[in-house]
Amino acid sequence: MEVALTVELAAAEWGDSYNHRRLHGEIGHILSAEYETNYYRATTKPQITATD
């Protein structure tokens, strides 16, 4: 059980580092998390809601 937790924590740390601290050359030397945010801002249409 302890080994599984250690592996899980190591994978979470790697994922955080990969997405939030490492610049990616294939996407313009920006963070992948930043690229994802920019993508959704550019492709998501604003939702129109009814108001009373």
C-alpha atoms as an extended CHARMM CRD file, in Angstrom:
* protein
*
        52  EXT
         1         1  MET       CA              0.0000000000        0.0000000000        0.0000000000  PROA      1               0.0000000000
         2         2  GLU       CA              2.8210000000        2.4100000000        0.8490000000  PROA      2               0.0000000000
         3         3  VAL       CA              4.5090000000        1.7780000000       -2.5130000000  PROA      3               0.0000000000
         4         4  ALA       CA              1.2720000000        2.5200000000       -4.3920000000  PROA      4               0.0000000000
         5         5  LEU       CA              0.8810000000        5.8180000000       -2.5420000000  PROA      5               0.0000000000
         6         6  THR       CA              4.4910000000        6.7510000000       -3.2780000000  PROA      6               0.0000000000
         7         7  VAL       CA              4.0000000000        6.0150000000       -6.9780000000  PROA      7               0.0000000000
         8         8  GLU       CA              0.7250000000        7.9630000000       -7.0460000000  PROA      8               0.0000000000
         9         9  LEU       CA              2.3370000000       11.0140000000       -5.4270000000  PROA      9               0.0000000000
        10        10  ALA       CA              5.3280000000       10.8570000000       -7.7700000000  PROA      10              0.0000000000
        11        11  ALA       CA              3.0110000000       10.7100000000      -10.7940000000  PROA      11              0.0000000000
        12        12  ALA       CA              0.9960000000       13.6860000000       -9.5130000000  PROA      12              0.0000000000
        13        13  GLU       CA              4.1750000000       15.7200000000       -8.9800000000  PROA      13              0.0000000000
        14        14  TRP       CA              5.4090000000       14.8410000000      -12.4670000000  PROA      14              0.0000000000
        15        15  GLY       CA              2.0620000000       15.8260000000      -14.0240000000  PROA      15              0.0000000000
        16        16  ASP       CA              2.0660000000       19.1400000000      -12.1930000000  PROA      16              0.0000000000
        17        17  SER       CA              5.6250000000       19.8620000000      -13.2950000000  PROA      17              0.0000000000
        18        18  TYR       CA              4.9290000000       18.8340000000      -16.8910000000  PROA      18              0.0000000000
        19        19  ASN       CA              1.8040000000       20.9820000000      -17.2250000000  PROA      19              0.0000000000
        20        20  HSD       CA              2.5970000000       24.0010000000      -15.0440000000  PROA      20              0.0000000000
        21        21  ARG       CA              6.3850000000       24.4570000000      -14.9910000000  PROA      21              0.0000000000
        22        22  ARG       CA              7.8270000000       23.1040000000      -18.2560000000  PROA      22              0.0000000000
        23        23  LEU       CA              7.8420000000       25.1850000000      -21.4350000000  PROA      23              0.0000000000
        24        24  HSD       CA              6.8820000000       23.1970000000      -24.5330000000  PROA      24              0.0000000000
        25        25  GLY       CA              8.6870000000       24.0010000000      -27.7730000000  PROA      25              0.0000000000
        26        26  GLU       CA              6.0390000000       22.4710000000      -30.0400000000  PROA      26              0.0000000000
        27        27  ILE       CA              3.4010000000       24.9250000000      -28.8020000000  PROA      27              0.0000000000
        28        28  GLY       CA              5.4110000000       28.1320000000      -28.8480000000  PROA      28              0.0000000000
        29        29  HSD       CA              7.5100000000       27.7070000000      -25.6920000000  PROA      29              0.0000000000
        30        30  ILE       CA              4.5950000000       28.1840000000      -23.3040000000  PROA      30              0.0000000000
        31        31  LEU       CA              3.1990000000       26.0270000000      -20.5160000000  PROA      31              0.0000000000
        32        32  SER       CA              0.7520000000       23.3540000000      -21.6180000000  PROA      32              0.0000000000
        33        33  ALA       CA             -1.7340000000       24.6160000000      -19.0120000000  PROA      33              0.0000000000
        34        34  GLU       CA             -1.4790000000       28.1030000000      -20.5460000000  PROA      34              0.0000000000
        35        35  TYR       CA             -1.9720000000       26.6460000000      -24.0270000000  PROA      35              0.0000000000
        36        36  GLU       CA             -5.1110000000       24.8560000000      -22.8660000000  PROA      36              0.0000000000
        37        37  THR       CA             -6.5010000000       28.0560000000      -21.3100000000  PROA      37              0.0000000000
        38        38  ASN       CA             -5.8000000000       30.0110000000      -24.5040000000  PROA      38              0.0000000000
        39        39  TYR       CA             -7.4150000000       27.2990000000      -26.6200000000  PROA      39              0.0000000000
        40        40  TYR       CA            -10.6660000000       27.3200000000      -24.6600000000  PROA      40              0.0000000000
        41        41  ARG       CA            -10.7990000000       31.1240000000      -24.6050000000  PROA      41              0.0000000000
        42        42  ALA       CA            -10.4670000000       31.1630000000      -28.3910000000  PROA      42              0.0000000000
        43        43  THR       CA            -12.9240000000       28.3540000000      -29.1380000000  PROA      43              0.0000000000
        44        44  THR       CA            -15.6200000000       28.5950000000      -26.4770000000  PROA      44              0.0000000000
        45        45  LYS       CA            -18.6000000000       30.7690000000      -27.2380000000  PROA      45              0.0000000000
        46        46  PRO       CA            -20.0060000000       32.8370000000      -24.3730000000  PROA      46              0.0000000000
        47        47  GLN       CA            -23.1360000000       31.3660000000      -22.8360000000  PROA      47              0.0000000000
        48        48  ILE       CA            -26.2040000000       33.5770000000      -22.9860000000  PROA      48              0.0000000000
        49        49  THR       CA            -28.4350000000       33.2830000000      -19.9510000000  PROA      49              0.0000000000
        50        50  ALA       CA            -31.9280000000       34.5910000000      -19.4240000000  PROA      50              0.0000000000
        51        51  THR       CA            -32.4230000000       37.2420000000      -16.7770000000  PROA      51              0.0000000000
        52        52  ASP       CA            -35.6160000000       38.3800000000      -15.1230000000  PROA      52              0.0000000000
